[in-house]
Amino acid sequence: MKRPVMKRSIVIDGHKTSVSLEDGFWEALRDIADEHRETLSQLIGRINAGRTSNNLSSSIRLFVLGCYRDPLDSQKPVDVALSEASSPK
């Protein structure tokens, strides 16, 4: 049985931190990074750089949601999804 939330250590811009996400978000994040030929650390670093909230895990979830929200927009550039995830609603 999969654990609902996985805490993992990751290096972002040379700094080690830990992020807690559900397995589905980790899998989706890896898929997005692969599609854009980035490492997971690079993608999370870009999410981190553009976030407006104090919670990196929440910013990552919003980013993933933005990438998958509209099936017709599955090729949305990462930069667009990043700006949507960090903009206040």
Legacy VTK file of the C-alpha trace (Angstrom):
# vtk DataFile Version 3.0
C-alpha trace
ASCII
DATASET POLYDATA
POINTS 89 float
0.000 0.000 0.000
1.279 3.447 -0.917
1.680 6.025 1.783
-0.572 9.044 1.185
2.173 11.642 1.658
5.866 11.137 0.935
8.500 13.449 2.370
11.564 13.568 0.150
14.807 15.478 0.254
15.739 17.448 -2.823
18.480 19.903 -3.711
17.254 23.235 -5.061
19.861 25.689 -6.279
22.500 23.988 -4.148
20.392 23.924 -0.979
18.934 20.739 0.447
15.306 20.869 1.540
12.480 18.424 2.055
9.111 18.443 0.353
6.010 16.490 1.368
3.712 15.461 -1.488
1.301 12.654 -2.242
2.643 9.903 -4.516
0.441 11.047 -7.390
1.962 14.518 -7.310
5.515 13.117 -7.257
4.689 10.925 -10.260
3.064 13.788 -12.171
5.959 16.101 -11.364
8.460 13.541 -12.698
6.395 13.159 -15.874
6.295 16.929 -16.403
10.045 17.218 -15.818
10.690 14.386 -18.287
8.436 15.978 -20.913
10.406 19.213 -20.638
13.797 17.488 -20.436
14.513 18.834 -16.969
15.574 17.142 -13.793
13.140 17.086 -10.919
15.452 19.459 -9.035
15.500 21.915 -11.934
11.722 21.939 -12.246
11.161 22.308 -8.505
13.787 25.066 -8.469
11.806 26.969 -11.084
8.568 26.454 -9.141
10.347 27.628 -5.989
11.706 30.742 -7.699
8.260 31.770 -8.921
6.174 30.991 -5.873
4.343 33.638 -3.904
3.314 31.508 -0.916
5.498 30.286 1.934
4.588 26.662 1.287
6.603 24.955 -1.456
4.474 21.800 -1.348
1.329 23.819 -2.041
3.034 25.682 -4.877
4.052 22.372 -6.441
0.506 21.007 -6.163
-0.911 24.139 -7.818
1.698 23.892 -10.564
0.824 20.246 -11.297
-2.880 21.064 -11.209
-2.309 23.883 -13.685
-0.490 21.532 -16.049
-3.310 18.975 -16.000
-6.404 21.124 -15.483
-7.347 21.387 -19.152
-6.786 18.212 -21.217
-6.723 20.291 -24.400
-3.909 22.362 -22.948
-1.613 19.483 -21.960
1.315 20.992 -23.865
1.129 24.210 -21.869
4.616 25.647 -21.481
6.095 25.226 -18.028
6.555 28.993 -17.714
2.815 29.575 -18.213
1.903 26.937 -15.622
4.439 28.454 -13.228
2.957 31.930 -13.555
-0.587 30.582 -13.144
0.402 28.628 -10.029
2.007 31.665 -8.427
-0.604 34.277 -9.299
-3.225 35.110 -6.672
-6.769 34.026 -7.531
LINES 1 90
89 0 1 2 3 4 5 6 7 8 9 10 11 12 13 14 15 16 17 18 19 20 21 22 23 24 25 26 27 28 29 30 31 32 33 34 35 36 37 38 39 40 41 42 43 44 45 46 47 48 49 50 51 52 53 54 55 56 57 58 59 60 61 62 63 64 65 66 67 68 69 70 71 72 73 74 75 76 77 78 79 80 81 82 83 84 85 86 87 88
